[in-house]
Amino acid sequence: MAVAIAGGGTVKPPPPPPTPSVSPGTAKPTVTTPPKPVVSTRPTPIITRTPRPPCTPSTLSPSIRSDQTDICDLLNSNKIDRSSCHGRPDLESVAPWYASAAITCETAEGSSKVQFLRYRTSTDMEAYLDRAAKSVNGLGDCNQGQEMNGTWHTPTSATLGRKVCIFLKSGKFQINWAFNMERVVAIREDQSATSAASWWYKNACVLNRC
């Protein structure tokens, strides 16, 4: 159809755009998505370590001898982790301890460590406690974090042994308490005197007989 424009001739509309021709049999290009790489996940190996049975002699580090395990056998497992005990030959036959056997064990809650010294005779044990008590200045209340040289017992027992509480040169507060029948001295140290005293008040019965 022609369009008339005022003042002139007739203008024909522009021809339609050409239609692109597609040759028969020509397929559209196919886009191939590469497969995602498969990541192989291997399970993390679980290493199981068999703990050493409590109070068992062993030459493995940390080692413990049979005479040292004799001390371990006396310990109250509710207070002391007996599987953690190891020998302390540096406290044996050496000043000021002169113990015949010695071990160190962790407390049951794992918050600290306790040393245990065993003596051949009561005389040897008392001699150690006498040496420890030399620095005691007055008779304070150990339960209040003060130095003292006295004895201890439970609410239902007679005297179980001596108790010596001192401040070491390092500044730590040390509690020594003895079990006369077993000839064993337990030693607990702490930088805080009140912390050591509080622990002792709740856990003094570290031996089964107590």
Legacy VTK file of the C-alpha trace (Angstrom):
# vtk DataFile Version 3.0
C-alpha trace
ASCII
DATASET POLYDATA
POINTS 210 float
0.000 0.000 0.000
1.370 3.417 -0.970
1.430 6.329 1.437
0.615 9.783 0.081
2.687 12.671 1.353
1.398 16.213 0.889
3.149 18.250 -1.780
4.772 15.419 -3.608
4.661 12.032 -5.145
4.008 8.628 -3.685
6.515 6.931 -1.361
6.516 3.182 -1.122
7.176 1.502 2.270
10.554 -0.232 2.656
10.601 -3.897 1.854
10.459 -6.322 4.821
13.791 -7.594 6.115
15.005 -10.798 4.573
14.173 -13.987 6.404
17.304 -16.007 7.205
17.253 -19.332 5.568
18.197 -22.484 7.373
19.357 -25.301 5.227
17.344 -28.437 5.709
19.097 -30.972 7.917
21.192 -28.383 9.677
20.889 -29.072 13.470
21.337 -26.474 16.149
24.655 -26.728 17.918
24.477 -28.785 21.095
26.144 -27.351 24.224
27.749 -30.122 26.253
28.173 -29.497 30.008
31.300 -31.272 31.295
30.640 -33.621 34.215
31.540 -32.374 37.690
34.673 -33.931 39.077
34.029 -36.643 41.651
35.905 -35.969 44.883
36.798 -39.139 46.725
36.409 -38.720 50.481
38.338 -41.143 52.616
37.377 -41.577 56.246
39.799 -40.083 58.750
41.666 -42.903 60.454
40.909 -43.210 64.163
43.957 -43.931 66.294
43.091 -45.750 69.473
45.663 -45.755 72.246
45.303 -48.297 74.959
46.108 -46.637 78.280
48.490 -48.381 80.610
46.556 -50.296 83.270
46.741 -48.470 86.596
49.667 -49.329 88.860
51.317 -51.670 86.336
55.138 -51.759 86.236
56.433 -50.419 82.940
59.768 -49.456 81.417
58.038 -47.187 78.903
58.314 -43.467 79.474
57.166 -42.336 81.961
58.313 -45.504 83.675
57.285 -46.937 87.014
58.952 -49.710 89.020
57.271 -52.489 90.941
58.128 -50.939 94.329
56.679 -47.654 93.094
53.473 -49.370 91.999
53.125 -50.608 95.580
52.379 -46.989 96.498
49.979 -46.671 93.576
48.015 -49.694 94.803
47.262 -47.829 98.041
45.678 -44.818 96.338
42.011 -43.890 96.344
40.930 -43.829 92.671
38.141 -41.363 93.492
40.793 -38.813 94.443
43.791 -39.797 92.303
44.070 -40.858 88.655
46.109 -43.996 89.217
46.750 -44.530 85.485
48.733 -41.259 85.467
51.236 -42.290 88.144
54.901 -42.468 87.216
58.119 -42.984 89.099
60.119 -40.156 90.674
63.604 -41.528 91.304
64.801 -37.922 91.752
63.001 -37.910 95.128
64.555 -41.185 96.292
67.677 -41.384 98.436
68.258 -37.674 97.830
68.036 -34.761 100.298
65.743 -33.593 101.674
63.332 -36.414 100.861
65.376 -39.626 101.188
62.348 -41.743 100.223
62.719 -45.436 99.451
60.176 -45.075 96.604
58.381 -42.066 95.146
55.749 -41.375 92.493
53.806 -38.431 91.072
50.148 -38.744 90.086
47.489 -36.422 88.743
44.404 -35.721 90.783
41.160 -37.366 89.630
39.842 -34.097 88.218
43.191 -33.478 86.528
43.687 -30.053 88.061
47.022 -30.704 89.762
49.596 -33.264 90.814
50.461 -34.957 94.086
53.773 -36.536 95.079
53.835 -39.657 97.215
56.904 -40.664 99.224
57.231 -44.042 100.907
59.732 -44.835 103.654
61.249 -48.051 104.893
60.761 -47.086 108.522
58.623 -44.668 110.507
61.849 -43.099 111.795
62.904 -42.219 108.238
59.480 -40.707 107.536
59.519 -38.616 110.707
63.031 -37.406 109.869
61.778 -36.023 106.547
58.836 -34.269 108.220
61.185 -32.793 110.821
63.352 -31.354 108.037
60.289 -29.916 106.288
59.030 -28.345 109.525
62.277 -26.509 110.305
61.096 -23.432 108.443
57.686 -23.300 110.149
57.246 -20.002 111.951
54.601 -20.473 114.655
51.568 -22.745 114.716
49.120 -21.328 112.224
46.051 -22.899 110.648
46.976 -24.775 107.483
43.315 -24.825 106.412
43.553 -21.045 106.229
46.733 -21.147 104.145
49.113 -20.659 107.086
52.250 -22.535 108.096
51.858 -25.242 110.705
53.470 -28.331 112.190
50.900 -30.665 113.712
48.773 -33.733 113.030
45.619 -34.494 111.088
42.640 -36.817 111.218
39.192 -37.226 109.679
35.961 -36.478 111.598
35.577 -40.201 112.290
39.173 -41.305 112.847
41.967 -41.021 115.317
45.173 -39.261 114.295
46.387 -40.585 110.923
49.737 -38.825 110.855
51.590 -35.545 110.900
50.755 -32.522 108.803
53.347 -29.906 107.889
52.440 -26.826 105.865
55.166 -24.451 104.675
55.928 -21.737 102.177
58.745 -22.741 99.824
61.439 -20.354 98.632
59.688 -20.367 95.249
56.653 -18.826 96.936
54.515 -21.951 96.562
52.549 -23.280 99.514
53.340 -26.931 100.298
51.216 -29.333 102.328
52.819 -32.549 103.615
50.496 -35.035 105.264
51.515 -38.461 106.487
49.823 -41.850 106.754
51.584 -43.526 109.658
50.409 -47.082 109.013
51.556 -47.083 105.373
54.653 -44.917 105.998
53.586 -42.671 103.115
53.772 -38.894 102.883
51.615 -37.086 100.318
52.731 -33.665 99.066
50.588 -31.062 97.330
51.951 -27.716 96.155
50.204 -24.662 94.774
51.068 -21.063 94.055
47.938 -20.141 96.011
47.931 -21.150 99.678
44.147 -20.922 99.940
43.709 -23.043 96.797
46.024 -25.755 98.159
44.292 -25.698 101.557
40.842 -25.856 99.972
41.809 -28.841 97.824
43.347 -30.648 100.791
40.261 -30.135 102.954
38.117 -31.930 100.350
40.609 -34.563 99.199
42.962 -35.393 102.076
41.967 -39.079 102.082
44.033 -39.997 99.060
44.744 -43.483 100.425
42.137 -46.225 100.407
42.355 -46.957 104.136
41.438 -43.392 104.976
LINES 1 211
210 0 1 2 3 4 5 6 7 8 9 10 11 12 13 14 15 16 17 18 19 20 21 22 23 24 25 26 27 28 29 30 31 32 33 34 35 36 37 38 39 40 41 42 43 44 45 46 47 48 49 50 51 52 53 54 55 56 57 58 59 60 61 62 63 64 65 66 67 68 69 70 71 72 73 74 75 76 77 78 79 80 81 82 83 84 85 86 87 88 89 90 91 92 93 94 95 96 97 98 99 100 101 102 103 104 105 106 107 108 109 110 111 112 113 114 115 116 117 118 119 120 121 122 123 124 125 126 127 128 129 130 131 132 133 134 135 136 137 138 139 140 141 142 143 144 145 146 147 148 149 150 151 152 153 154 155 156 157 158 159 160 161 162 163 164 165 166 167 168 169 170 171 172 173 174 175 176 177 178 179 180 181 182 183 184 185 186 187 188 189 190 191 192 193 194 195 196 197 198 199 200 201 202 203 204 205 206 207 208 209
